[in-house]
Amino acid sequence: MNFKGILFGIAAASVVMTIGTSAVRPADRTSGLEAGDVLPEMKVTAERAYDLVPAENSNRYTLVHFWAAYDAESRAENVVWDRFFASTVSDKIAYRGICLDPDEEVFTQTLTLDGVDALDQYSTPRDKRLDLMRSYGLEQKFHSYLVDDRGVILSVDPTPEELERFYLL
């Protein structure tokens, strides 16, 4: 093999590697909204109305957690968040658990089985579910969004420890 062949091989390999790496997007960038985005408006569920964003200029936050009974990770996180907010004395952060199960009965039974307080839990109507999942970027993975009183997302998928450290002091 001559020197030209070796150089051609190196050049071809470089081009292939460059094309291959530029075509791959990071997984966490393809799913969900990001910090700094404004939370899309959502005010009505099947049975009761609610706001996800606290009153403007209230200096309060809301943690909006999307979950479903069929998604073990998001369901377990819903239980964790319910317990966390039940034991938190601060009123700086409100909690809203938004269930994306297509069946209202599954939603109700899951809350009972998990021992979750239904007061801060909401179910989405079947006909609005897919639109909501698209507008909130939940097609691939469910997320939790911490939003301020203007609807700006401050944190995506925060942990209870992060909330205690940065927002509840």
SVG drawing of the C-alpha trace seen along z (x, -y; Angstrom):
<svg xmlns="http://www.w3.org/2000/svg" viewBox="-66 -41 70 43">
<polyline fill="none" stroke="black" stroke-width="0.4" points="0.0,0.0 1.4,-3.4 1.3,-6.7 -1.7,-8.0 -3.8,-5.0 -3.1,-5.5 -3.9,-9.2 -7.1,-8.5 -8.1,-5.9 -7.6,-8.3 -9.5,-11.1 -12.4,-8.7 -12.5,-7.5 -12.5,-11.1 -15.5,-12.0 -17.5,-9.0 -16.8,-9.7 -17.7,-13.4 -21.0,-12.6 -21.8,-9.9 -21.3,-12.0 -23.0,-15.1 -26.2,-13.1 -26.7,-12.0 -28.5,-14.3 -28.1,-14.0 -31.1,-12.0 -32.0,-14.5 -32.3,-17.3 -35.0,-15.4 -37.4,-15.2 -39.3,-17.8 -39.0,-21.5 -35.9,-23.1 -35.1,-25.6 -35.9,-29.1 -38.8,-28.0 -42.3,-29.2 -44.7,-26.5 -47.6,-26.1 -50.9,-27.2 -53.2,-24.4 -56.2,-25.3 -59.0,-22.7 -59.3,-19.0 -62.3,-16.8 -63.8,-17.7 -62.1,-20.7 -60.2,-23.8 -56.7,-24.6 -53.7,-26.8 -50.3,-25.4 -48.6,-28.8 -49.0,-30.6 -50.4,-34.1 -48.0,-36.7 -45.7,-38.5 -46.4,-36.0 -42.8,-34.9 -44.0,-31.3 -43.2,-28.3 -45.1,-25.3 -43.7,-21.8 -45.6,-20.3 -45.0,-16.5 -46.4,-14.5 -47.0,-10.8 -49.0,-7.7 -49.7,-4.4 -48.2,-2.5 -44.9,-4.3 -43.3,-2.9 -40.6,-5.6 -43.0,-8.6 -45.5,-6.8 -42.9,-6.2 -41.7,-9.8 -45.3,-10.9 -45.4,-9.0 -42.0,-10.6 -43.2,-14.1 -46.5,-13.5 -44.7,-12.4 -42.1,-15.3 -44.8,-18.0 -46.9,-16.4 -43.9,-16.7 -42.7,-20.2 -43.9,-23.1 -43.0,-25.8 -45.7,-27.2 -43.1,-28.5 -43.7,-25.6 -47.1,-24.2 -47.3,-20.7 -49.4,-19.6 -49.4,-15.9 -50.8,-15.6 -51.9,-12.1 -51.7,-11.1 -53.5,-7.8 -56.3,-7.6 -58.6,-6.0 -60.1,-8.0 -60.7,-4.8 -57.0,-3.8 -56.1,-7.3 -58.5,-7.0 -57.4,-3.4 -53.7,-4.3 -54.0,-7.2 -55.8,-4.9 -53.3,-2.0 -50.3,-4.4 -51.8,-6.3 -51.4,-9.6 -53.4,-12.6 -55.9,-13.4 -56.1,-17.1 -53.0,-18.0 -53.6,-15.4 -55.3,-16.0 -56.3,-13.8 -56.3,-14.9 -59.3,-14.3 -58.7,-11.5 -59.3,-13.9 -56.6,-16.4 -54.0,-13.8 -52.0,-13.6 -52.0,-17.3 -50.8,-17.9 -48.0,-15.3 -46.8,-17.0 -46.9,-20.6 -45.1,-19.6 -42.5,-17.4 -43.6,-14.2 -43.7,-11.7 -40.5,-10.0 -40.3,-10.5 -42.4,-12.1 -40.9,-15.1 -41.3,-17.4 -41.0,-21.2 -40.4,-23.7 -42.0,-27.0 -42.0,-30.5 -44.9,-32.9 -44.5,-34.0 -44.6,-30.4 -40.8,-30.3 -39.3,-26.9 -36.5,-27.1 -35.6,-23.5 -36.4,-20.2 -36.6,-17.0 -35.3,-18.5 -34.8,-16.2 -36.3,-16.8 -32.8,-17.6 -32.4,-20.3 -35.7,-21.9 -34.8,-22.0 -31.3,-23.4 -32.2,-26.1 -35.9,-27.0 -37.0,-26.2 -34.3,-28.0"/>
</svg>
